[in-house]
Amino acid sequence: MSKTEFIKVQNRLSQQLAKPGGMTADIATQRARRELAAQAGDAKKSLGVTIGRMEIMCSEKTASADDIYVESAVVLDIAGMFDMRTLCDASYSLCELTDRLRTKSRQDWGSIGVHVNALRLIWSKDDKDADQLKSVVDGLWAITDRLDAS
């Protein structure tokens, strides 16, 4: 009978962590925040462009619910990275609305338009007046939730 031999495999990450020097998690977090903050201006412009595309979709009324969903998810993703909670909540409501419309094979451009207009308003406020804008988001969720009743 042969003797069992255990071999400990070293992966690259554990080797790097074992080396002296490097940086702490706190330093890495500070650097990441600094780099993210440097991108805030471009992100705000990108949000405006994405909301603009949804405004065009609403005026033409030719886009599918999936198209609106994708654009709203882009807003949600970018706003989430920059902790724009009110904008996140509004875009999440639009994602839910379009998903529910899609699953019920319905179109409701009025409700979608209200959401897109609210996104533009919240984006233009740049997360100022968040308490007042919360009532706008609550209204958006009321619109979204009424689809479950119908």
N, C-alpha and C positions, 0 to 999 in steps of 0.2 A: 504494500500500500504506500502511495506517495504522500509526502508531507505537503499540506496546504501552505501556500505562501501568499500573503497579501501585499499588493503593490499599491502604494498611494500615488495617484496621478495628480500632478500639479497642473492646474490650468493657469492661463496667462494672467487672469485677474488676480488670483491669489498670490501669484509671484509679484505682481506690481504693488499690491497692498503690503506685502512683506518688506518692500524696500523702504529705507529711510527717506524722509523728505516728502514731497507731494503736497497735497492740500487737505484741509479738513472739510467736512461736509458743509460747515458754516461758510467757509470761504467760497466753496463751489456754488452754494446757493446765492451768495451775494453777487458773484460774477454772472450767474445766470439771470438774476433779476436786472442787473445793469444792462446786459445785452438785450434782454426783452424790452426794457424801457426805451432803448435806442430804436426799436422797431415800432413804437407806438404810433408815430405820425403816419407811417406807411400803412399800418393796420387800419387806422381811422379812415384813410382815403379808400382803402380796399372795401371797407364796410359800406361807405357811401356809394361806391360803384356797384356793389352787389345789390344794395337796396334799390338803386336806380334801375338795374336790370329787372327786378321784380315789379317796379312801377310800370315799366314798359310792357311786361307780360300782362299786367292787370288791365292796362289800357287797350291792348290788342285782343285780349281774351282768347288767345290761341294756344297758350302753353298748357301742358298737362299738370295734374296735381303733383306728379313726380318731379317735374321741372321746378315748381315752386318749392317743393320739399327740399330739393338739393340746394337751392340758393339760400333757403332759410337755415339749413344745416351749416352752410358756410358762415353765415352771420353768427350762429350759435358757437361754432368752433373758435372763430377769431375773437369774439366778445368774451368768451370763456377764458381765453389765454390772458386777457387783460383785465379780468375781474369786473367786467361791466354787467353786473348781475341783473339789472332791470332790462337791459337789451337781451340778455340771455333768456330771461323768463318770457319776454314777448316773442322772441324767435322760436322758442320751444313750443309756445302755444300755437304758432303758425305751423310748425312741423306736425303737431298733433292734429290740428284742423285738417291739413291737407291729407294726412294719413287716413283720418276718419272719412273724409270725402271720397278718397280713392277706394277704400274698402266697401263703401256703400254705393259705388259707381255714380256719384253725384258731382255736380259742379255748383259752386256758390261764390261767384266772383265778388259779390258784395262783401261777404265776410272776409274773403282773402284780401280785398282792397282795404278794408278797415285795418286789418293786421299790418299790411305794408305801410299804410299811412302812419300808423302808430310807431312802427319801426323807425321811420324817417324822423318823427318827432322826438323819440327817445334818443336816437343817434345825434340829432342836432343839439340836444341839451347836454350831451357829453357827460352823462351820469350826474348832472346837477339836478336838484329838485327830485331826488329819488323817491322821497316819501310821497310827493304829489303824483309822480308818475306810476306809483304802485297801484293807484286806483285805475289808471288806464290799463295796466296789465291785468288787474282783476276783471275789468270789463272784457278784455280779450278772452280770458279763460271762460267767462260766462257765455260768450259767443261759441267758443269751441265745445263747451259742455252741453250746449243745447242740441247738438247733433245726436247725442246719446238719447235724448228724449224723443226725437222725431224718427 
